[in-house]
Amino acid sequence: MSTVNFSVPDEVKDEFNAVFSGQNKSAIIAGLMREAVERARRKERSRAAISRISAKREQAPSVTDAAFRKAREQGRP
């Protein structure tokens, strides 16, 4: 198990201690760090997905308005 030291504003420390009084603060901080890591990973996966979608859109053939309209109207009663 590692020890980590962070500097935080006094008001954050005071609020944290008040809200989590009597609880295992190390476990709470570890849980918050896990959540932050997962949130950052999700954000990176989202950015990568957006990049892949954008790249595919750039390679997609362009369609004229008339061709798009015709495709929409085909098969309509």
C-alpha positions as CSV (number, residue, x, y, z in Angstrom):
1,M,0.0,0.0,0.0
2,S,1.3,3.4,-0.9
3,T,1.1,6.7,0.8
4,V,0.2,9.8,-1.2
5,N,0.4,13.4,-0.1
6,F,-1.7,16.2,-1.7
7,S,-2.1,19.8,-0.8
8,V,-5.7,21.0,-0.7
9,P,-7.3,24.2,0.4
10,D,-8.1,24.3,4.1
11,E,-11.9,24.7,3.5
12,V,-11.9,21.6,1.3
13,K,-10.1,19.6,4.0
14,D,-12.4,20.9,6.7
15,E,-15.6,20.1,4.7
16,F,-14.2,16.6,3.8
17,N,-13.5,15.9,7.5
18,A,-16.9,17.1,8.6
19,V,-18.8,15.2,5.9
20,F,-16.8,11.9,6.3
21,S,-16.4,12.1,10.1
22,G,-15.9,8.7,11.7
23,Q,-15.4,7.0,8.3
24,N,-12.2,5.5,6.8
25,K,-11.0,8.5,4.9
26,S,-8.2,6.6,3.1
27,A,-10.8,4.2,1.6
28,I,-12.9,7.2,0.6
29,I,-10.0,8.9,-1.1
30,A,-9.0,5.7,-2.8
31,G,-12.5,5.3,-4.1
32,L,-12.6,8.8,-5.4
33,M,-9.2,8.3,-7.1
34,R,-10.6,5.1,-8.8
35,E,-13.6,7.1,-10.0
36,A,-11.4,9.8,-11.4
37,V,-9.2,7.3,-13.2
38,E,-12.3,5.6,-14.8
39,R,-13.8,9.0,-15.7
40,A,-10.6,10.0,-17.4
41,R,-10.4,6.7,-19.3
42,R,-14.1,7.0,-20.4
43,K,-13.3,10.6,-21.6
44,E,-10.3,9.3,-23.6
45,R,-12.3,6.5,-25.2
46,S,-15.0,9.0,-26.1
47,R,-12.4,11.3,-27.7
48,A,-11.0,8.3,-29.7
49,A,-14.4,7.3,-30.8
50,I,-15.2,10.8,-32.0
51,S,-11.9,10.9,-33.9
52,R,-12.7,7.6,-35.6
53,I,-16.2,8.7,-36.5
54,S,-14.9,12.0,-37.9
55,A,-12.2,10.2,-40.0
56,K,-14.9,7.9,-41.4
57,R,-17.1,10.8,-42.2
58,E,-14.3,12.5,-44.2
59,Q,-13.9,9.4,-46.3
60,A,-17.6,8.9,-46.9
61,P,-18.9,9.8,-50.4
62,S,-20.7,13.1,-50.6
63,V,-24.3,13.1,-51.6
64,T,-26.1,16.0,-53.3
65,D,-29.3,17.4,-51.9
66,A,-31.3,16.1,-54.8
67,A,-29.9,12.6,-54.4
68,F,-30.6,12.7,-50.7
69,R,-34.1,13.9,-51.2
70,K,-34.8,11.2,-53.8
71,A,-33.5,8.5,-51.5
72,R,-35.8,9.8,-48.7
73,E,-38.8,9.8,-50.9
74,Q,-38.3,6.4,-52.5
75,G,-40.8,3.9,-51.1
76,R,-43.0,6.4,-49.4
77,P,-46.7,5.9,-50.0
